Structures are given as C-alpha cells and as structure tokens.
Amino acid sequence: MSRYWEYPIYLIPHGGGYASIVDPNAQADAAPSQMLVVYTESEVAVRFMSEFGMADMPRMLFNDREFSWLLQGLRAPVTDVAFDPSPLGDKSDARWQVAVRELLDEHLTADYSPWNYPVYAVAQEKGFVSIDGAGSHGESLTVLGLFTSEAKAMGYLEAANESGELCTLMSLDEARTFLSALTEQIAAVALDPIVDRDQRIAKHCFPLETLLNKYLVRDE
C-alpha cells in the first residue's frame, strides 16, 4: 500500500477540535464542505499556526490507529483531508486532497487494539508478571500484566520488589501471537497494573477472549 505520508503527522488544535479549511473545489450550489488540515512537517504546522495567530502547539499522531480513530469521529461539513496545504493565509492549495472515507478504506490499516504500540510484558522465572484474581464463581484466575511504557513496567517491578526481563510487542500481530500462546495460562490482561499497599491492581482489565475476538483483529 503506497501512502503519501510518514508518521508522525501534525494536526492544528482549534476551537475544541482541529483546524479545517474550505474545499476550494466544492461546487457553488453544493452543501459547504471542509478539509481537515494535516501537515507532515512540524515546522510547516507551526508556520500555519503563526499565520493565524494560534498560540497552541500542533498535535502529533504516531500511527494508523490514532489517525483512524480521529477520522472516524469527523462529522460534516468536514468530509476530506488536506495534506500540507500552504501555510499562507491567502492560499488553500494542498499537496494531496483525499476523502475521509477513501483514506479510511484504502490507505489506513485498521487496528482496534485498546493500547498504542509498543506494549511490554515482563518475563520472570516462572511465566510473566501477572495478578491473581477470582472469577464470578470464585474460581482462581491469572491476569497477565501488560505495560504501555518501559518506565511503567520497571516502576511496577521496583514497587513489587521483583525482577524480570522486558518483552516488547511492537504490533497488533505480535500481541495477538503472544497472547494466543497463553490461552491455557491466563484469563485476562491487566493494562499498566500497579502495586498499592501490597495489592496488585489495575484500572483496565480485558478478558482474553474479548481481546482476541474483538480488538486484536484485522478487517478482511
């Protein structure tokens, strides 16, 4: 799949959303349409903001997953995306203009993972960092710990007075392969568990079956 851009890309925060410009190619008698402004170079994004007196900083998107989620939230009149429009106020030409639907369907790889990559498991002498839990009927369960940064993983080990070796999962496919191999050992995944008063807890916990069947999937 060829694509126009490389990550990161940059959006312009504006009015609780992101900057868009009027589509210069829209027909005069058609409903007004706008194009989301996306820049592939931070310097040009900053120049655009300076031109219009915006004091904020551009927002960076790092992968298809983040870009897809943002595009899926767009509503009319924003129907297209303008990549690298001129940062000058009296121009609206873009290096590439594409419909939001076309961008989602033909140029982005769907990824419904409930986290950004990489994520980290921690290998220990016996298995991986995990939390002991109980099911709805009182049965014992093992919940694997996954961490969204190396710092959070190392902070957990320090707080738990444990040691381990980080295992980096770089993509949806790597995460799916890794978790599929543990279906007999774990029942769920805890994201960024912490140690609080000698208790291992996590705000977000996903049943393994739900992860493999709903989130860690590829669109056909």
ZIFENJO-V85294 format. One line per field, one symbol per residue. ss: DSSP state (h for helix, s for strand, l for the rest). phi: phi as a letter, one per 40 degrees, with the letter a starting at -180 (. if undefined). psi: psi as a letter, one per 30 degrees, with the letter a starting at -180 (. if undefined). A space follows every 50 residues. Layout:
ss->???
phi->???
psi->???
This chain:
ss->llllllllssslssllsslssslllllllllllssssssllhhhhhhhhh hlllllllsssllhhhhhhhhhlllllssssssllllllllllllssssh hhhhhhhlllllllllllsssssllllslssssslllllssssssssllh hhhhhhhhhhllllsssssllhhhhhhhhhlllllllssssllsssllss sllsssshhhhhhhhlllll
phi->.cacbbccbbbbdafgbbcbbcccccccccccbbbccbbbbccccccccc cbgcccbcccbbacccccccccccbdccbbbbcfcdccccbbcbcabacd cccccbbbccabdcacbcbbcbcbdbgbdabcbbccbgccbbbccbbcac ccccccdcccfbbibcbcbcadcccccccccbccbbbabbcfcbbbfgbc bacbbbddccdccbccbbcc
psi->jklelllllkljkkhfbkkllkjffkkeglkkllkkkkkfkeeeeeeeee eghkfakkkkkfleeeeeeeeffklkgjflkjkhlkfkfglgkkfkkkke eeeeeffkkkjgkglllllkljkaejblklkkakafggkklkjkkkkfle eeeeeeeeefhlllkkjkjfleeeeeeeeefgffflflkkkhlljjhgkj lkekkkkeeeeffeeilkk.
